[in-house]
Amino acid sequence: MLSKTTEYALRAIVYIALHNEDGHKIGIKEVAKELDLPQPFTAKILQDLVRKGVIASLKGPGGGFYLHKPASELTILDVVRNIDGLEAFKKCGMGMKECSGSHPCLLHNDIVVYRDHLLKVFRSKSIQDLVDSVKTGKYFITNAHE
């Protein structure tokens, strides 16, 4: 459901937030290497998020990406909205131009339940919630773990 761009953005933001608690700023090389993401694409994503005010960056020695507001104030939906928009939560699952409760497609009622639940989760879960989940050691943002 999420685009590759949003997937990478969420993982990168969680990684930045994990290491941002002591004021540490994270460079793009570290983010890409640690998360096994393509560096140029990840740089483009993070720079776009800086332009949109989702995260911040500082150039020069000691610079890098960081959260300029608490991770508890940034939701998954904020990231999704800034990258993919919210169209996926509105469009028809079968591609019909006009699909609604009064003019439903064959899958409308099933898809609406799924879509609405996912929207609720994305709206209610903060980046801090994801950081806390990673800290438990049960959940991961990297492909391999030791």
PASEBA-1860 file (N, C-alpha, C; in nm, 3 decimals):
! residues 146
1> MLSKTTEY> 0.083/-0.120/0.000/0.000/0.000/0.000/0.087/0.126/0.000 ~ 0.197/0.122/0.073/0.286/0.237/0.077/0.384/0.230/-0.040 ~ 0.418/0.346/-0.091/0.518/0.349/-0.198/0.655/0.319/-0.139 ~ 0.748/0.280/-0.224/0.885/0.254/-0.181/0.943/0.381/-0.117 ~ 0.908/0.496/-0.171/0.956/0.624/-0.117/0.911/0.641/0.027 ~ 0.784/0.613/0.054/0.732/0.628/0.189/0.793/0.523/0.283 ~ 0.809/0.402/0.234/0.873/0.298/0.316/1.012/0.342/0.359 ~ 1.091/0.388/0.264/1.228/0.433/0.294/1.224/0.553/0.388
9> ALRAIVYI> 1.132/0.645/0.365/1.123/0.765/0.449/1.091/0.727/0.593 ~ 0.996/0.640/0.613/0.960/0.599/0.749/1.077/0.533/0.820 ~ 1.143/0.441/0.750/1.258/0.374/0.812/1.368/0.474/0.846 ~ 1.395/0.566/0.754/1.500/0.665/0.777/1.465/0.759/0.892 ~ 1.341/0.803/0.898/1.299/0.893/1.007/1.307/0.822/1.141 ~ 1.266/0.697/1.146/1.276/0.622/1.272/1.423/0.607/1.312 ~ 1.509/0.578/1.215/1.652/0.566/1.244/1.707/0.699/1.297 ~ 1.672/0.807/1.232/1.717/0.940/1.275/1.665/0.967/1.417
17> ALHNEDGH> 1.539/0.938/1.442/1.480/0.962/1.574/1.546/0.877/1.681 ~ 1.581/0.754/1.648/1.649/0.665/1.743/1.781/0.724/1.790 ~ 1.849/0.792/1.701/1.982/0.846/1.731/1.980/0.995/1.759 ~ 1.863/1.054/1.760/1.848/1.198/1.774/1.824/1.241/1.918 ~ 1.799/1.145/2.004/1.760/1.179/2.141/1.867/1.256/2.217 ~ 1.992/1.237/2.181/2.100/1.310/2.249/2.148/1.429/2.165 ~ 2.067/1.471/2.067/2.103/1.584/1.983/2.194/1.547/1.867 ~ 2.221/1.420/1.851/2.307/1.372/1.743/2.239/1.388/1.609
25> KIGIKEVA> 2.312/1.438/1.511/2.261/1.452/1.375/2.319/1.339/1.290 ~ 2.238/1.287/1.200/2.276/1.168/1.123/2.301/1.205/0.977 ~ 2.416/1.164/0.926/2.450/1.189/0.787/2.381/1.089/0.694 ~ 2.364/1.128/0.570/2.296/1.044/0.472/2.370/0.913/0.449 ~ 2.503/0.915/0.450/2.579/0.792/0.429/2.548/0.689/0.537 ~ 2.540/0.735/0.661/2.509/0.644/0.771/2.368/0.587/0.758 ~ 2.271/0.673/0.728/2.133/0.626/0.713/2.125/0.519/0.605 ~ 2.180/0.550/0.488/2.173/0.456/0.375/2.246/0.325/0.407
33> KELDLPQP> 2.363/0.335/0.467/2.442/0.215/0.498/2.372/0.128/0.603 ~ 2.331/0.189/0.711/2.271/0.113/0.822/2.137/0.050/0.785 ~ 2.062/0.116/0.697/1.930/0.064/0.658/1.934/-0.010/0.525 ~ 2.054/-0.018/0.465/2.071/-0.085/0.337/1.978/-0.026/0.231 ~ 1.982/0.106/0.220/1.900/0.179/0.123/1.991/0.244/0.020 ~ 1.941/0.265/-0.102/2.022/0.334/-0.203/2.046/0.480/-0.160 ~ 2.172/0.517/-0.150/2.208/0.649/-0.096/2.149/0.767/-0.175 ~ 2.162/0.771/-0.309/2.108/0.887/-0.381/1.956/0.903/-0.363
41> FTAKILQD> 1.883/0.792/-0.367/1.738/0.797/-0.352/1.700/0.839/-0.210 ~ 1.770/0.787/-0.112/1.743/0.822/0.027/1.775/0.970/0.051 ~ 1.883/1.018/-0.007/1.918/1.160/0.006/1.808/1.248/-0.052 ~ 1.759/1.210/-0.167/1.651/1.287/-0.232/1.526/1.289/-0.145 ~ 1.491/1.174/-0.088/1.373/1.164/-0.001/1.388/1.253/0.121 ~ 1.503/1.244/0.188/1.524/1.321/0.310/1.531/1.471/0.281 ~ 1.593/1.508/0.170/1.599/1.650/0.134/1.458/1.704/0.106 ~ 1.374/1.622/0.043/1.236/1.662/0.017/1.161/1.680/0.150
49> LVRKGVIA> 1.184/1.591/0.246/1.119/1.603/0.376/1.167/1.726/0.452 ~ 1.292/1.765/0.431/1.343/1.889/0.492/1.271/2.008/0.430 ~ 1.260/2.010/0.297/1.190/2.120/0.228/1.045/2.134/0.275 ~ 0.983/2.021/0.305/0.843/2.020/0.348/0.827/2.042/0.497 ~ 0.939/2.055/0.569/0.933/2.084/0.713/0.907/1.965/0.803 ~ 0.917/1.843/0.749/0.892/1.724/0.830/1.011/1.695/0.921 ~ 1.132/1.708/0.867/1.256/1.692/0.943/1.342/1.814/0.913 ~ 1.461/1.819/0.973/1.551/1.931/0.951/1.690/1.879/0.922
57> SLKGPGGG> 1.774/1.966/0.869/1.913/1.928/0.845/2.004/2.047/0.872 ~ 2.129/2.013/0.897/2.231/2.114/0.922/2.352/2.075/0.839 ~ 2.405/2.170/0.763/2.521/2.142/0.679/2.650/2.164/0.756 ~ 2.755/2.104/0.705/2.886/2.125/0.762/2.926/2.021/0.865 ~ 3.045/2.042/0.925/3.093/1.947/1.027/2.993/1.938/1.143 ~ 2.964/1.818/1.183/2.866/1.798/1.290/2.722/1.810/1.241 ~ 2.706/1.826/1.111/2.572/1.840/1.054/2.509/1.707/1.023 ~ 2.393/1.713/0.965/2.320/1.593/0.928/2.171/1.616/0.945
65> FYLHKPAS> 2.096/1.509/0.942/1.951/1.517/0.955/1.911/1.497/1.100 ~ 1.804/1.563/1.140/1.754/1.550/1.276/1.607/1.589/1.281 ~ 1.542/1.555/1.391/1.403/1.595/1.411/1.404/1.729/1.483 ~ 1.333/1.825/1.429/1.328/1.957/1.491/1.208/1.973/1.584 ~ 1.128/1.866/1.592/1.019/1.863/1.690/1.017/1.722/1.747 ~ 0.954/1.704/1.863/0.954/1.571/1.925/0.894/1.464/1.834 ~ 0.953/1.346/1.838/0.905/1.234/1.757/0.761/1.198/1.792 ~ 0.719/1.233/1.912/0.582/1.205/1.956/0.480/1.294/1.884
73> ELTILDVV> 0.528/1.402/1.822/0.439/1.495/1.751/0.434/1.469/1.601 ~ 0.509/1.372/1.554/0.514/1.338/1.413/0.451/1.201/1.393 ~ 0.342/1.194/1.316/0.273/1.066/1.296/0.315/1.002/1.164 ~ 0.283/0.875/1.153/0.305/0.804/1.027/0.228/0.876/0.916 ~ 0.107/0.921/0.949/0.025/0.990/0.849/0.091/1.118/0.800 ~ 0.162/1.189/0.886/0.234/1.310/0.843/0.333/1.275/0.733 ~ 0.402/1.165/0.749/0.502/1.122/0.650/0.432/1.079/0.521 ~ 0.331/0.995/0.534/0.256/0.948/0.417/0.198/1.066/0.340
81> RNIDGLEA> 0.135/1.159/0.411/0.072/1.276/0.348/0.174/1.358/0.269 ~ 0.294/1.375/0.325/0.395/1.458/0.260/0.464/1.390/0.143 ~ 0.455/1.259/0.134/0.521/1.189/0.025/0.421/1.141/-0.079 ~ 0.324/1.062/-0.037/0.228/1.002/-0.130/0.097/1.079/-0.139 ~ 0.070/1.164/-0.042/-0.061/1.226/-0.035/-0.160/1.126/0.024 ~ -0.285/1.165/0.029/-0.386/1.080/0.090/-0.480/1.017/-0.012 ~ -0.446/1.028/-0.138/-0.532/0.975/-0.244/-0.560/0.826/-0.228 ~ -0.462/0.750/-0.181/-0.480/0.605/-0.165/-0.592/0.573/-0.067
89> FKKCGMGM> -0.625/0.666/0.021/-0.730/0.643/0.119/-0.867/0.686/0.066 ~ -0.869/0.734/-0.057/-0.993/0.783/-0.117/-1.031/0.708/-0.244 ~ -0.931/0.661/-0.318/-0.960/0.605/-0.450/-1.018/0.464/-0.442 ~ -1.082/0.427/-0.549/-1.146/0.296/-0.560/-1.042/0.186/-0.574 ~ -1.063/0.077/-0.503/-0.971/-0.036/-0.509/-0.972/-0.108/-0.642 ~ -1.073/-0.084/-0.723/-1.082/-0.147/-0.855/-1.062/-0.046/-0.968 ~ -1.026/0.077/-0.930/-0.994/0.178/-1.032/-1.112/0.248/-1.095 ~ -1.232/0.234/-1.038/-1.348/0.305/-1.092/-1.340/0.453/-1.057
97> KECSGSHP> -1.383/0.537/-1.151/-1.379/0.682/-1.128/-1.479/0.724/-1.021 ~ -1.595/0.662/-1.023/-1.697/0.694/-0.925/-1.728/0.571/-0.842 ~ -1.680/0.572/-0.721/-1.702/0.459/-0.630/-1.731/0.519/-0.493 ~ -1.844/0.486/-0.437/-1.883/0.541/-0.307/-1.981/0.446/-0.242 ~ -2.026/0.481/-0.122/-2.125/0.401/-0.054/-2.255/0.389/-0.132 ~ -2.290/0.493/-0.207/-2.414/0.490/-0.284/-2.393/0.432/-0.425 ~ -2.269/0.425/-0.469/-2.237/0.368/-0.602/-2.108/0.286/-0.588 ~ -2.117/0.171/-0.513/-1.996/0.095/-0.480/-1.949/0.001/-0.591
105> CLLHNDIV> -1.818/-0.020/-0.594/-1.762/-0.124/-0.680/-1.781/-0.258/-0.607 ~ -1.739/-0.364/-0.669/-1.757/-0.498/-0.612/-1.684/-0.518/-0.478 ~ -1.574/-0.445/-0.459/-1.494/-0.463/-0.337/-1.504/-0.345/-0.240 ~ -1.587/-0.247/-0.272/-1.594/-0.122/-0.195/-1.606/-0.146/-0.044 ~ -1.705/-0.222/-0.003/-1.729/-0.239/0.141/-1.612/-0.307/0.213 ~ -1.547/-0.401/0.146/-1.431/-0.467/0.206/-1.311/-0.374/0.213 ~ -1.288/-0.302/0.107/-1.171/-0.213/0.100/-1.186/-0.094/0.195 ~ -1.307/-0.040/0.208/-1.328/0.075/0.297/-1.291/0.040/0.441
113> VYRDHLLK> -1.326/-0.079/0.485/-1.294/-0.121/0.622/-1.142/-0.125/0.642 ~ -1.073/-0.188/0.549/-0.927/-0.198/0.554/-0.863/-0.060/0.548 ~ -0.906/0.020/0.452/-0.850/0.153/0.430/-0.873/0.243/0.551 ~ -0.993/0.241/0.607/-1.024/0.324/0.723/-0.943/0.283/0.846 ~ -0.925/0.152/0.862/-0.845/0.103/0.976/-0.699/0.148/0.961 ~ -0.646/0.134/0.841/-0.507/0.174/0.817/-0.490/0.325/0.839 ~ -0.585/0.404/0.794/-0.581/0.548/0.815/-0.581/0.580/0.965 ~ -0.662/0.508/1.040/-0.669/0.529/1.185/-0.534/0.495/1.251
121> VFRSKSIQ> -0.474/0.384/1.210/-0.343/0.345/1.264/-0.239/0.451/1.230 ~ -0.233/0.493/1.104/-0.134/0.592/1.060/-0.154/0.725/1.132 ~ -0.278/0.760/1.161/-0.308/0.887/1.229/-0.270/0.879/1.377 ~ -0.285/0.761/1.438/-0.265/0.748/1.583/-0.122/0.712/1.623 ~ -0.047/0.648/1.534/0.090/0.606/1.570/0.191/0.716/1.536 ~ 0.267/0.751/1.637/0.371/0.853/1.617/0.504/0.785/1.583 ~ 0.596/0.865/1.537/0.731/0.815/1.512/0.791/0.767/1.644 ~ 0.757/0.833/1.754/0.806/0.789/1.885/0.754/0.650/1.919
129> DLVDSVKT> 0.630/0.620/1.882/0.576/0.485/1.904/0.661/0.383/1.830 ~ 0.701/0.416/1.707/0.783/0.324/1.627/0.923/0.310/1.688 ~ 0.979/0.422/1.733/1.110/0.420/1.799/1.104/0.331/1.923 ~ 1.000/0.348/2.004/0.985/0.268/2.125/0.973/0.120/2.091 ~ 0.905/0.088/1.981/0.891/-0.052/1.938/1.026/-0.111/1.900 ~ 1.107/-0.033/1.830/1.241/-0.081/1.790/1.326/-0.103/1.916 ~ 1.314/-0.015/2.012/1.394/-0.025/2.134/1.364/-0.151/2.215 ~ 1.247/-0.209/2.197/1.213/-0.332/2.269/1.296/-0.450/2.221
137> GKYFITNA> 1.349/-0.439/2.098/1.426/-0.548/2.040/1.339/-0.650/1.967 ~ 1.208/-0.631/1.968/1.116/-0.722/1.900/1.092/-0.682/1.755 ~ 1.114/-0.554/1.724/1.083/-0.502/1.591/1.208/-0.439/1.531 ~ 1.214/-0.440/1.398/1.336/-0.396/1.330/1.307/-0.300/1.215 ~ 1.404/-0.214/1.187/1.395/-0.126/1.069/1.505/-0.162/0.968 ~ 1.588/-0.257/1.007/1.693/-0.304/0.916/1.654/-0.441/0.863 ~ 1.712/-0.480/0.752/1.680/-0.610/0.690/1.738/-0.726/0.767 ~ 1.858/-0.710/0.817/1.926/-0.819/0.888/1.950/-0.776/1.031
145> HE> 1.945/-0.873/1.119/1.978/-0.843/1.259/2.071/-0.952/1.311 ~ 2.145/-0.915/1.412/2.246/-1.008/1.465/2.192/-1.085/1.582
END
